[in-house]
Amino acid sequence: MDDELDITVLLYDALNTIKEIQVFMFTDPRMALDHLKINSKDYVLLISDLRMPVINGLQLLKTVKDLNPIVRTILTTAFQMDNNLFQEYTKKEIINGYLQKPIEMKQLLVEVNKQINIIENVAKMS
């Protein structure tokens, strides 16, 4: 989820190389939330940029976690972030992963696979 279409398409294309997942692409956080509300049990991972119009990335991730606490989240940004807020959201597991922009595709795939493996391991323990 990024409000810049070119970045969203780039991430979408990279993530579609992972055969085990279905990828949804959004540039509008409201549309992403609407889709997630209807399909909340089908989501395992959400990637969001920090700075977006209407709903910022932190608000989006918090709302997503309120809907489905099992969903893993990755926050991306090219900007400095309030370290105290970042630490708080990480401690509360609202943010599960973080990628600094510009994102290298190899780095993206490593982080996504890491988050998916965490979900799979939790599911095996249940």
C-alpha positions in Angstrom: 0.0 0.0 0.0 1.6 3.2 -1.2 -0.1 6.3 -2.5 2.4 6.5 -5.4 1.2 4.2 -8.2 4.7 3.5 -9.6 6.0 2.3 -6.2 2.9 0.2 -5.7 3.2 -1.5 -9.1 6.9 -2.1 -8.5 6.2 -3.8 -5.1 3.2 -5.7 -6.6 5.4 -7.1 -9.3 8.1 -8.1 -6.9 5.6 -9.8 -4.5 3.9 -11.7 -7.3 7.1 -13.7 -7.6 6.2 -15.4 -4.4 4.0 -18.2 -5.6 2.3 -19.1 -2.3 0.6 -15.7 -1.9 -2.1 -13.6 -3.5 -1.2 -9.9 -3.7 -3.7 -7.0 -3.7 -2.5 -3.5 -4.7 -4.0 -0.3 -3.4 -3.0 3.4 -3.6 -5.9 4.6 -1.5 -5.8 3.6 2.2 -9.6 3.9 2.4 -10.1 1.4 -0.4 -7.5 -0.9 1.3 -9.4 -0.8 4.6 -12.7 -1.4 2.9 -11.2 -4.5 1.2 -9.6 -5.7 4.4 -12.8 -5.3 6.4 -14.6 -7.6 4.0 -11.8 -10.1 3.7 -10.0 -9.6 7.1 -9.6 -13.4 7.7 -7.9 -13.8 4.4 -5.0 -11.4 5.0 -1.7 -12.5 6.5 0.4 -9.4 5.7 0.0 -5.7 5.0 2.7 -3.4 3.7 2.1 0.3 4.1 3.9 3.5 3.5 4.0 5.9 6.4 3.0 9.1 4.6 -0.3 8.8 2.7 -3.3 11.1 2.3 -6.4 10.8 4.6 -5.1 7.9 6.7 -1.4 7.7 7.5 0.4 4.4 7.6 0.5 4.1 11.4 -3.3 4.7 11.6 -3.8 2.2 8.8 -1.7 -0.5 10.6 -3.4 0.1 13.9 -6.8 -0.2 12.3 -5.7 -3.4 10.5 -4.4 -4.9 13.8 -7.7 -4.0 15.5 -9.6 -5.9 12.8 -7.3 -8.9 12.7 -4.4 -9.0 15.3 -2.8 -12.0 13.5 -2.0 -9.9 10.3 1.7 -9.2 10.1 2.6 -5.6 9.1 5.5 -3.9 7.4 5.9 -0.2 7.5 7.9 1.6 4.8 9.1 5.2 4.6 11.6 7.5 3.1 11.3 9.9 6.0 12.5 10.1 9.6 10.0 8.8 12.0 9.4 9.7 15.7 11.6 7.1 17.4 9.4 7.0 20.5 6.3 6.3 18.5 8.1 3.7 16.4 9.3 1.9 19.5 5.8 2.0 21.0 4.2 0.6 17.9 6.9 -2.0 17.5 6.5 -3.1 21.2 2.7 -3.3 20.8 3.3 -5.4 17.6 1.4 -2.9 15.5 4.6 -2.7 13.3 6.1 -6.1 12.8 8.7 -5.1 10.1 10.2 -2.0 8.7 11.8 -1.1 5.4 13.5 2.2 4.6 12.9 3.6 1.2 14.3 3.3 -1.4 13.5 -0.4 -1.0 15.7 -3.0 -2.6 13.6 -5.8 -4.0 15.7 -8.5 -2.5 15.3 -6.8 0.9 11.5 -6.6 0.4 11.3 -10.3 -0.5 13.4 -11.3 2.5 11.2 -9.3 4.9 8.0 -10.6 3.4 9.2 -14.2 3.6 10.3 -13.6 7.2 6.8 -12.3 8.2 5.0 -15.2 6.3 7.2 -17.7 8.1 6.2 -16.3 11.4 2.6 -16.7 10.6 3.1 -20.3 9.4 5.0 -21.1 12.6 2.3 -19.7 14.8 -0.3 -21.7 12.8 1.6 -24.9 13.3 1.8 -24.3 17.1 -2.0 -23.8 17.3 
